[in-house]
Each structure stands twice: as structure tokens, then as C-alpha cells.
Amino acid sequence: MKPDVPVVMGGFLAALATEIAPNLGGEYSAGNASTMGLALFFAGQEFERAAEIRVRENTEMRELFADAQASDVVADEALRARLREASKGTDESLAISALDQSNAELKTLLIDMQVALEASTTTSAAQLEDKVWNHLVGSAERRKLVLPPTA
């Protein structure tokens, strides 16, 4: 048997919220059981999409870095070198911990790049900054948690 993690976690939510919580004595215990069920449900969502989201974000950030270092928007040569190096990188592993580490490092560099873009008055910097904001909005959308349907 190969368990389908999102389905299993959804089943845990249903059991905790509809079978176990109502039969517990006290509001705190019932609320705690329901909260645990919801956390399990969200963990199932994250399990299903975690690698895809991180790989996509990392790829998008590397593309932004390639655009920035290839144009005139970043004057600081040390930052351009960091952007160039990061743009050539790849995700060596699909383990979530490895992807999270790469993602955090790339986000730190993205912040440094944004500072440079905001300091620039060029049209190309403004255009690249728009791409960065589009990336950030897309990332937030992909990471949002969806509540389970109510009965």
C-alpha cells in the first residue's frame, strides 16, 4: 500500500474534528484536537506541493539574477559577481531541507538585488523591479494554504 499523504491527512482532520473532538470533555481539548487536525490537513497540502514550489521559486530567482547581472542596473561589481554565480546555480537535491536552504540563500541575494534596484533611477531597473514584485506575488499565491471545504 502506498499512502496518499494529502488524503490521509484530510482523513485525520475529519476524524479529529468530527469524531474525536466532539467527544472530548472540555472546550480546550476539543479545540486543541480540531486545531491539530487542521495542522495535519495543511501538512498534507504542503507535502504535495513543497518541492515544486521551491524549485520554481529558485528557478525564477536565478532567472532574475541573470537578467540583473547582464544589464546595467547593478553598478556594484561584487553584487554583480554574486548574481552571476547564483544565476548559474542548480538545485542538486529535491530534499525539502536542501531546497529550503537554497531558497533562503537566494532570497537573501534577492533582497540585496532589490536594494540596488531601488537605488537606481534607470528604466531597466524599474522594469526588473516589477519582475521581482511579480515573482514575490506569485510565490505568495503558490504558498497560500487552502482551508478544507465545510460540511
N, C-alpha and C positions, 0 to 999 in steps of 0.2 A: 504494500500500500504506500502510495506517495501522498502525504497530506498536502492539501492546498491551503497554505498558511492564511490567506485572507478569509477563506471560508471557515476555517477552524476558529480563527479569532472572532469572526462575526457570530459564530455559534456560541463561543464563550460569553460574548456580550449579551446575547439573547438569554442564555441560561442564568447568568448573574443578575440581569435586570428584571427578568420576568418570573423566574422560578425561585432563585435563592434570596434576593434582596427583600421581596415582599414577605418572606417567611422568617426573616431575622427580627429579633427583638430590638427595638430602639431605632430611631431615625438615623442616628450616626452610622450604625452598622449597615443599614440598608443603603444609605447614601454612599458609603465607602465601597460597598460591593458594586453598585452601579457605576461609580467612578472608575473602579478597576476594570470593569467590563468595557467601558468606553476607551480606556487606555489600551486595552488589548485590541480593540477594533482598529484604533489608529495605528498601532504597531503592525497590524496586518496590512493596512494601506501602505505604510512606509516600506515594509518588506517587499511588496510587489513592485514598487517604482524606484527604490533608493538608488540602485546602480545606474539606471537610465538617466535619472535626474542629474546625478553628479557628473557622469560622463558628458552629458550635453552641456552643462554649465562650464565644465573645464574646457571643452572644445570651443565654446563661444568666447570664453575669456582669452584663450590663446589666439583666436582669430582677431579679437580686438587689439591684442598686444602687437600682432603682426601688422595691422593697419597703422597703429600709432608709431611704431619704430620705423616704418617705411615712409612716413610722411614728415612734414616739417613741424608737427605740433609739439614735439617734445625736444626742448633745447638741451636739457641735461644729458650729457653723453653717458654718464653712469646709469641713469634710468633707462636710456635707450638700449644700452647693453643688456640690462636685466630684462627688458621687454623682449628683445631679440632672442635671448636664451629661453625665456619662458614660452615664447611663441613656437619654438621648435620641440617643446616637450610633448610627451605622451603619457598616458596612464598605463603604467606597467602591470597593474593588477586591478581586478574588478572587486577585490575585497573592500567592503564599505569603509573599514578603518583606513585603508590606503587611499581610497578616493576622497575621504573626508580630509585627510592630511594634505593632499594635493589641492583640494578645493580651498582650504583655509589659506594656504600659501599663495594661491592665485588671487584670492580675494584681497589679501594684503597688498599685493602688487597692483591690483585694480584700483585700490584706494590711492596709492601713490600716483598712479597714472591720472586719476581724476583730479588730484590736486594740481598736477601740471596742466591738464586741460582747462581747468577753471582759471588758471593764471594767464592763459593765452588769450589773445584777442583775435586770433585768426578764424576765418570761416571754417576751415577744415577741422580746427579744434572743436568748434561748436557742433559740427556735424558728427564728429566722433563721440562727443559727449552725449548727443542724442542716442547714438547706438548703445552707449553704456547704459543709459536710462532704460532703453527698450530691453536690454539684457536683464537688468535688475527687475523690471516689471514681470518679464517672462519667468524669471526664476521664482519670484514670489507666487505667481499663479500656479506653477508646477508643484510647488511645495505646500500649497494650502491643503488643509485637512477637510474632508467632506463628512459631514455628520450622517449617521445612518438614517434610513427612512423611518419615520414613526409609524406605529401601527394604527 
